[in-house]
Every structure is written in structure tokens, then in C-alpha cells.
Amino acid sequence: MHIYTDWANHYLAKSGHKRLIKDLQQDIADGVLLAEIIQIIANEKVEDINGCPRSHSQMVRVNSVFVL
């Protein structure tokens, strides 16, 4: 898991993102940071992302964008 954390943090830091991953499983659980990483790597905007999901169903909705 450490290699994935380092890899993601490399791209986040390179883009000037202030939030870095400390615990991969916990920090990407709501999908927001995962969306940021994908946007940085793909150089494309991920549409319809709730940047501050508060409920479990909102978190599931954010993560479902990547499954479809």
C-alpha cells in the first residue's frame, strides 16, 4: 500500500495540492481525493463530484462515478 500512497502523493504534490494521503484506505474513502488524483493524471475534469460529501450515500455516489 505504501507504494500506491507515494505514487498518489507524488502527483498531488506536483500539482500543488495541499492535501496529501496519509492512510490510503481512509483518505480516499469519500472519493474526493481519488477524484483529484484522477483529474491530475488524466488532465481532465471529473464532472458531478460532490466536493464535500457528508453522508454515506453521498460518498457512494462520488465513488460510483469511477465505476461507470
DAKA-V14658 format. One record per backbone hydrogen bond with DSSP energy under -1.0 kcal/mol. NH is the residue of the N-H (numbers start at 1). CO is the residue of the C=O. Records with the same first field share a line. If there is no record, write none. Layout:
NH: CO  CO
This chain:
5: 1
6: 2
7: 3
8: 4
9: 5
10: 6
11: 7
12: 8
13: 9
14: 10
15: 11
16: 13
17: 12
27: 23
28: 24
31: 28
35: 31
36: 32
37: 33
38: 34
39: 35
40: 36
41: 37
42: 38
43: 39
59: 55
60: 56
61: 57
62: 58
63: 59
64: 60
66: 63
68: 64
